[in-house]
Amino acid sequence: MSDTRGAAPAEPRRPEPHSNGKVLIMANPTSGGYDAPFLQDVRQRLERQGRSTEIRLTQRAGEIGETCADPALAVQTLVVAGGDGSINEALTGFQDHPAPPQLAVIPTGTANVLALELSLPRTAAAVAEMILAQKTKPLHYGIANGRPFALMASAGFDAEVVHGVPLSLKRRFGKLAYVVTAIRIGLRRKSAPLDVTLDGEHFSGKFAVACNAHRYGGPFVISPGGATDPGLYMLVLERDDPWSSIRYTMALLSGRLHKAKGATVRPFNVASIKAGRTVAAQVDGDPFGATPLEIQASDKTVPILVP
Ligand SMILES: Nc1ncnc2c1ncn2[C@@H]1O[C@H](COP(=O)(O)OP(=O)(O)OP(=O)(O)O)[C@@H](O)[C@H]1O
């Protein structure tokens, strides 16, 4: 796959972020792989190198976003210890921060797709080393109905599964909970045709996903553009009947979904996903209302620490 997208939009001028060396680790203790001793290990390693480090556990959803939006947040590095939903919260908050700090991620979620995308480290020593080394890349992101997404925004079957998966099942069985819910919903659902508009050109299908990252649902590549590349791609699947869904799932698992019959992948600047009736939507693996979706790339980026 070749990357045919245009150059990044110009960054608006913003105040300089803090260079005070402070590290704030915002941890979601309800995320799938939360590990308190691991975080303490990272904190001790950073403090031994003179980096003042605080670990703050969230009490509820929304707290990471509120902290990241607070103009009084005066840290050099904001570390999200959580999954893709928690990272999404940080991006959402950073949109309103005049000088957002660097973002770092300790992947303790269920799927951790952004961590796979960026090959983020998994040991405490390597995480601390990454934070100390200060190597960043610009994390580009998309905006769907005003909400940022680092991975994808979609409408159709996958969003119905994201809306339908019980939290208790997800906590107990992790990714398997999505498979069980997909089978349960897939057997009784009635799909709706989607009208997908990409820079004025119309496509019809049953499932559409706007991709900011290469990967989807795990290590499976569906788009030519990565999260640290500018621009977005849309994947549209023509059908979503049970047989086609099995065929597309097999293609996804073998990394050939973009080449499957009835699959279209296109770069775009501005897109909309509409339907004759409301169709469930999701961003970065969390429920996000329903269609219509208006989607475009953000003109901002967030510096994200990479190994
Ligand atoms: N203390 C908390 N209690 C309940 N929900 C929380 C709390 N802190 C964060 N959340 C919310 O939980 C949602 C899911 O969390 P997160 O993404 O960290 O983990 P996950 O669901 O295990 O992983 P993934 O998103 O990779 O599937 C996030 O959207 C976040 O808003």
Ligand as a Chemical Component Dictionary entry (heavy atoms), coordinates in Angstrom:
data_LIG
# 
_chem_comp.id                   LIG 
_chem_comp.type                 NON-POLYMER 
_chem_comp.pdbx_formal_charge   0 
_chem_comp.three_letter_code    LIG 
# 
loop_
_chem_comp_atom.comp_id 
_chem_comp_atom.atom_id 
_chem_comp_atom.alt_atom_id 
_chem_comp_atom.type_symbol 
_chem_comp_atom.charge 
_chem_comp_atom.model_Cartn_x 
_chem_comp_atom.model_Cartn_y 
_chem_comp_atom.model_Cartn_z 
_chem_comp_atom.pdbx_ordinal 
LIG N1  N1  N 0 -11.935 5.048  37.366 1  
LIG C1  C1  C 0 -12.690 4.798  36.297 2  
LIG N2  N2  N 0 -13.892 4.185  36.439 3  
LIG C2  C2  C 0 -14.646 3.884  35.372 4  
LIG N3  N3  N 0 -14.302 4.171  34.081 5  
LIG C3  C3  C 0 -13.115 4.777  33.886 6  
LIG C4  C4  C 0 -12.260 5.123  34.975 7  
LIG N4  N4  N 0 -11.151 5.726  34.465 8  
LIG C5  C5  C 0 -11.305 5.763  33.116 9  
LIG N5  N5  N 0 -12.488 5.194  32.770 10 
LIG C6  C6  C 0 -13.064 5.003  31.421 11 
LIG O1  O1  O 0 -12.934 3.643  31.033 12 
LIG C7  C7  C 0 -12.938 3.577  29.623 13 
LIG C8  C8  C 0 -12.156 2.374  29.136 14 
LIG O2  O2  O 0 -10.903 2.378  29.754 15 
LIG P1  P1  P 0 -9.521  2.050  29.042 16 
LIG O3  O3  O 0 -9.549  2.392  27.624 17 
LIG O4  O4  O 0 -8.453  2.673  29.880 18 
LIG O5  O5  O 0 -9.363  0.490  29.283 19 
LIG P2  P2  P 0 -9.951  -0.775 28.524 20 
LIG O6  O6  O 0 -11.388 -0.566 28.252 21 
LIG O7  O7  O 0 -9.557  -1.968 29.330 22 
LIG O8  O8  O 0 -9.082  -0.817 27.213 23 
LIG P3  P3  P 0 -9.379  -0.581 25.660 24 
LIG O9  O9  O 0 -9.913  0.819  25.506 25 
LIG O10 O10 O 0 -8.034  -0.778 25.041 26 
LIG O11 O11 O 0 -10.388 -1.624 25.280 27 
LIG C9  C9  C 0 -12.326 4.870  29.144 28 
LIG O12 O12 O 0 -13.089 5.403  28.095 29 
LIG C10 C10 C 0 -12.345 5.793  30.358 30 
LIG O13 O13 O 0 -13.125 6.951  30.112 31 
# 
loop_
_chem_comp_bond.comp_id 
_chem_comp_bond.atom_id_1 
_chem_comp_bond.atom_id_2 
_chem_comp_bond.value_order 
_chem_comp_bond.pdbx_ordinal 
LIG N1  C1  SING 1  
LIG C1  N2  SING 2  
LIG C1  C4  DOUB 3  
LIG N2  C2  DOUB 4  
LIG C2  N3  SING 5  
LIG N3  C3  DOUB 6  
LIG C3  C4  SING 7  
LIG C3  N5  SING 8  
LIG C4  N4  SING 9  
LIG N4  C5  DOUB 10 
LIG C5  N5  SING 11 
LIG N5  C6  SING 12 
LIG C6  O1  SING 13 
LIG C6  C10 SING 14 
LIG O1  C7  SING 15 
LIG C7  C8  SING 16 
LIG C7  C9  SING 17 
LIG C8  O2  SING 18 
LIG O2  P1  SING 19 
LIG P1  O3  DOUB 20 
LIG P1  O4  SING 21 
LIG P1  O5  SING 22 
LIG O5  P2  SING 23 
LIG P2  O6  DOUB 24 
LIG P2  O7  SING 25 
LIG P2  O8  SING 26 
LIG O8  P3  SING 27 
LIG P3  O9  DOUB 28 
LIG P3  O10 SING 29 
LIG P3  O11 SING 30 
LIG C9  O12 SING 31 
LIG C9  C10 SING 32 
LIG C10 O13 SING 33 
# 
